[in-house]
């Protein structure tokens, strides 16, 4: 304030005599607050002035009476809760839980109101002195005085567990009441929920399900047991969602899984008529899927199911490949493998959710039993030969059906450890199809070749591709030959078709020659002269045992027939143009056909019903050196074209099988040596075991080399100075440049 241009200061001084507080202020104020708390507890708070009560509590804290206020609150709440505990304790039956629930709801509301009145104390005194906040104090006292009252706690636990047990046995309970009680526990603290309810609940559950598992096992088969276990798991999850705390979900599920599944799974899969093997055998996809899902929830469950499947597949496959009846039918043998594969592919897809571990186990099982039979490579080749010659009339005859079937066969082929043996047989069968022109589909032939190349590499199929190229080149060659004959005006007198094969690409064939008829011999000479002119420096060797011919003949003026025969059969039949009667010795001398082949072809011409162009004297099943053969001028057939097959065994004889195996073993030797040299050239120095391991790894795509054979090949390379032994360590080898 200014006056007369001069500034004057106003100074406010404190009272000379500070106001005196009433000596009973704290007691009087607390009495007011205590009465208010009592009214709140008695549901008589409508006339209370919360603003005035808040100011009174504020002043008590401000005047340093916080201890009195806080301790007084504790005593008041404790006394009130003791009365509540007595009321709850006196309740009986269902009213016990209802009374507890109602009193708890009231306590929560009243504690919130008290907290609002004492808010200033909560914010200052409580924090400064590290006391429990008012609302939490109310919860703690409720827990100590009511919930953990010695007359209430055990009774409460027993009633809750009894209600859960009743619900598990099919009775209906008040879930909302249960939910209120469990929420009370969680509100009091997780440790309270766990100690006072969850731990006893889990123990009682374990006991219940342990007993129930024993009852289920004795009264149910495996699928029924699994359905019951699945239902119990669903019920427990629903129970947690309905009235338990979410933290109990994993724990109770673990209890059910342990008692109903983990402790019983070995018994379940071993059940004689309904366990894992029965489910696999009978294609019970739904039950297998349920087993997969349930067992997948426990440690070691899926491993157990996988082992059961693997062992059963191995046993089933072993019975199939070692069945002597199956061994008589190569096509049925491989079809059995394909059917078995389809069966378990469907099981893995529908029951095991395309689980990679199960698929790997299935592959290992197939690899195990497919290679138990040394004839598996041959039979797979025979199966392919059958389908590529005749198609698949049983399920369809389209190329797409054949392609799908070949894809399935390739899945079995992948399991073969001796793919080089398969290659040997496949080359023989492919040669017969190509030379006879009896392939169902050229596209299917080449498609399979692509599949084999993709699976095994270029080296595996290089000679097979060369065989196809030879057939294509031969077609061009014979066309050029015919054009040349037409240009020169040469009449061969017959239709000649020649296939020129590259030596080394085609299976080795016997080079036994026979004396061809004069007309055919002249045609062959014409072609040979033509070929050597256009392919100077080449040499032709005629494989008469591999040829075919078509002959036109008629009997007694009847309708002429066309005979489709082998070259050997053609040579025999054309001898009868000059004579109606010939002895075996005369035929042999005139044709020079090897004896074994001659007898087989004479059997085909004279002893096959409906195709007996010749008549044998005397009649017998075997051809002897003293037999006589006559042309059958009474031959009749309703067919114009007649194919005469060659009587032969459907399978290789033992010497032929042994010869094929020996050829395979001989072919393996240079492959093993080449692998050894490649490895040693890169590594320079290596011990014996490492060489064996690396050679096996490199060659396993074609075959599994025998360690003893590898050792012999190493010795051979040492003798030829490709390798040498280390002077100090005999197990070490050194590469010699």
C-alpha positions, 0 to 999 in steps of 0.5 A, a space after each residue: 500500500 502506498 501513501 504520500 509517495 512512500 511505501 509501507 510494509 504490512 507485517 502479520 504476526 503470529 498469535 501471542 497465545 496459540 490456540 489450545 486444543 481440547 484435551 479430549 479431542 482425539 477421543 471425541 473425534 475417534 468416537 464420532 468416527 467409530 460410531 460412523 463405522 458401526 452405522 456403516 456396518 449396520 447398514 445405517 449410513 444414510 444420515 451420515 455426513 461423509 464430508 464431516 467424517 472425512 474432515 474429522 479423519 483429516 484433522 486427526 492425522 493432521 494433529 498427529 493422531 494417526 496411530 490412534 486412528 489406525 489402531 482404532 480401525 483395526 480393533 473396530 473391524 476385528 470386533 465386527 468380524 468376530 461377530 460375523 464369524 459367529 453368524 456364519 459359523 452358526 449357519 448350516 447346510 447350503 445356508 452356510 455358503 450363502 451366509 458367507 457369500 452375503 456377509 462377504 459382499 456386505 464387508 466389501 461395500 462397507 470397507 470401501 465406504 470406510 476407505 473413502 472416509 479415511 482417504 487422507 490417512 490412506 494417502 499420508 499416514 499409511 504410506 509414510 509408516 508403511 502400513 497396510 492400506 485401509 481396503 487391503 486391511 479390511 481383506 486381511 482381517 476378513 481372511 484372518 478372523 472369518 475365512 481362517 477361523 478354526 471353526 469355519 476354514 475346514 468346514 468351508 473347504 470340505 463343503 466346496 470339495 463335496 460340491 465339486 465331487 457331486 458335480 463330477 458324479 452328475 449332480 447339479 450344483 449352484 455354480 454362481 454361489 461357487 463362483 462367488 466363494 472362489 472369487 472371494 479367495 482370489 480377492 483375498 490374495 493368490 496365496 490364500 486361493 492356492 493354500 485354502 482351496 486350490 491345493 486341497 482341490 487338486 489333491 482331491 481331484 487326483 484321488 478321484 481320477 486315480 480311482 476313476 481310471 482304475 474303474 474305466 480300465 476294468 470296464 471299458 475298451 480303449 476307444 470308450 476309455 479315450 472318449 471318457 477321458 476326453 469328456 472329463 478333460 472338457 468338463 474340467 476346462 468348463 469347470 474352471 471357466 465357470 467358477 474357478 480362477 483361470 490360474 487353475 486351468 493348467 493345473 487341473 488339466 495336468 492332474 486329469 492328464 496324469 491320472 487318466 492318460 499318462 498313468 494308463 497309456 501303456 495299458 491302453 495301447 496294449 489292450 488286446 482287441 481294442 488297443 493301438 494295434 486293433 485301431 490301426 488294423 481296423 482303420 479306426 481313424 476317429 479313435 486314432 485321432 482321439 488317441 493322438 490328441 490325448 496322448 500328445 498332451 503328456 510326455 512320451 505319449 506320441 512316442 509310444 503311439 509312434 512306436 506301436 505303429 512302427 512295430 505293427 507296420 514292420 510286423 505286417 510288412 514282414 509277413 507280407 514280403 515273407 509270404 510264400 504265396 505272395 512270392 509266387 505273384 510279383 504283381 500281387 507282391 508289389 500291389 500288397 505293398 502299395 495297398 499297405 502304403 495307402 492304408 497308412 498314408 490315410 491313417 497319418 493324414 486323417 488320424 495323425 495330422 500329417 505328423 512328420 515324426 509319424 511319417 518318418 517312422 512309417 518310412 523307416 518301417 517300410 524301408 526295413 521290411 521292403 529290403 527283407 526280401 532280396 527279390 523286392 527290386 525284381 518284383 517292383 520292376 516286374 510290377 512296372 513292366 506289367 502295368 506299362 505293358 497292359 495298363 491298369 484295367 482294374 481301376 481305369 485305363 487312362 494315362 492319368 491313372 497310370 501316372 498316379 500308379 507310377 507315382 505310388 510305385 516310386 514311393 516304394 522304390 525309394 525304400 530300396 537299398 539295392 537300386 542297382 539290382 532294380 536297374 538291372 531287371 528294369 533294363 531287361 524288362 524295358 528292352 523287351 517292351 521296346 523291342 516288341 512294341 508292347 508298351 501301353 504308353 510311350 509318354 508313361 515310359 518317358 515319364 517314369 524315366 524322368 522320375 527315376 532320373 530325379 530320384 537317382 541321378 543322370 548316371 542311373 538312367 543314361 543307358 535307359 535313355 540310350 535305349 529309347 534313342 536307339 529305337 528312334 534311330 532304328 525307325 529312321 534307319 529302316 525308313 531310309 532303307 526302304 526308300 533306298 530299296 524302292 529307289 533301286 527297284 529291289 523287291 525283298 519279297 517280305 516286310 523287314 523291320 530291324 532295330 539297331 541296338 548300341 552294345 553296352 546300353 542294352 542288356 547283354 544277350 546270348 549271341 547264339 546264331 541260327 540258320 535263317 531261311 534263305 529269303 530272310 537271310 537275303 533281306 538281312 544281307 541287304 540291310 547289313 550292306 546298307 547300314 555299313 555304307 551309311 555307318 562306316 566302321 561299325 559292326 552288326 551282330 544279329 540277335 536272332 533270339 530277340 526277333 519276331 515274325 508274322 507268317 501267313 499260312 492256310 490249311 486245306 483251302 480254308 481261310 488263311 491265318 496270320 501267325 505272330 511268332 518268334 524268329 526261332 519259331 519262324 525258322 522252324 515253321 518255314 522248314 515245313 514248306 519243303 516237308 510235312 514230316 521232320 524229326 527233331 534231329 533234322 530240325 536241329 540240323 537245319 536251323 542250328 537253334 540252341 537245343 534248349 531254345 529249340 525244345 521250348 519253341 517246339 513245345 510252343 508250336 506243338 503242345 499248346 492247346 488251340 495253337 498246335 500248328 505242329 503235331 508231335 509223335 509220340 505225344 508227351 509233355 516233353 520234347 525228346 531227341 527222338 521225337 517226330 513233328 508233322 504239320 497239322 493240316 487239320 488246324 482250325 481257329 476262329 481267329 485270323 491272327 494268332 499269337 504263338 508265345 514261347 513256353 517259358 518259366 514266368 520267373 528266372 531259374 535259380 542259375 539265372 538269378 544267381 547270374 544276375 546277382 553276380 553281374 550286379 556284384 561285378 558292376 559294383 566293384 568299379 563304382 566302389 573303387 571310383 568312390 574311394 579314389 574320389 574321396 582319397 584324391 580330395 582328402 589325401 590321407 584318411 583312416 580305414 573307418 572314415 573311408 568306409 563311412 564316406 563310401 557308404 554315404 556316397 553310394 547309398 543312393 544306389 546300394 549299400 556297399 558291404 564293408 568287406 567288399 570296400 576293404 577288398 577294393 582298397 586292397 586292389 587299389 593298393 596293388 595297382 598303386 592308387 593308394 598306399 598304407 602309412 608306414 607308421 599307422 597301418 590303418 591310414 591310407 595315402 593317395 598316390 598321384 
